[in-house]
């Protein structure tokens, strides 16, 4: 079961339920600046840490992959009996939320991709990376991660558009190794359930993460609602207030029912 702090219960009549799923090398900690803003607006927010990351780093094995993380999210939603969920996936977690939709589509109101990868059934996250990025990640795993782990790199901070020294320090201190299998395991989404749900893509463009250019193009081609923030890839760190505004607008535009009971 994903590690998570139980949120404060808001008024069910006026709240939405959001499940925020972090990307590679991150953990539930990365939403710390965003979550209070959403909760102050009356929403119920869950920020699970995926198996093997952050405070769950001791669970990391070479068998932990995309399917493990899909199960983390689906099991959280079912265990908490959540309904009408706005499911938000950042970066790598675009694959996770697409997989979770195959399991709990009836509990999901909509999906928000925060500058996230959009693999289809049978594709891995690395399949959708530019070739040069894919090879760079595989080299890091071979040379520094025993062939199966992707240790964090200082260069990732540049890729994610983190320029403020305090932000860089805060993020760097909390990054942990990522299982390579999470990015090489093909997504199992035979029914393409995610594509039958309302979907929004938040494009983070200043600077643009080269790894998600393909996903952004795919989102436009598939007709997702497109929104944009002029910040880097870790918007929940660099622009939490603006991100909160967009998420509030998204949930306000879509019907959402009462939150599920615990």
Number of C-alpha atoms within 10 A of each C-alpha: 14 18 18 14 11 11 14 12 13 18 13 16 11 14 22 29 28 28 22 25 29 28 25 21 23 22 25 22 18 24 22 13 16 19 22 16 17 23 20 11 14 19 25 23 26 22 25 22 27 34 26 23 24 23 16 15 16 10 12 19 15 15 13 20 21 28 19 16 24 24 19 20 28 22 17 18 21 15 12 12 13 20 22 21 27 25 26 25 25 25 24 26 28 27 32 33 28 28 29 26 26 18 18 18 20 13 19 23 22 25 25 25 29 29 30 30 30 28 26 20 16 12 18 22 28 24 15 20 21 14 11 9 14 17 13 11 17 19 14 19 20 14 11 14 18 11 15 21 24 26 17 20 14 9 8 12 19 15 16 20 21 22 12 9 9 10 13 17 12 12 18 17 8 16 19 23 21 29 27 25 22 29 24 17 18 21 23 21 20 11 11 15 17 20 16 11 15 15 22 20 24 23 26 24 17 14 15 18 19 15 22 22 19 15 24 22 11 15 22 12 9 11 12 18 14 14 13 15 17 14 21 25 29 25 27 22 21 18 16 20 16 16 21 21 12 16 19 16 11 19 20 13 9 14 11 20 16 16 24 16 10 9
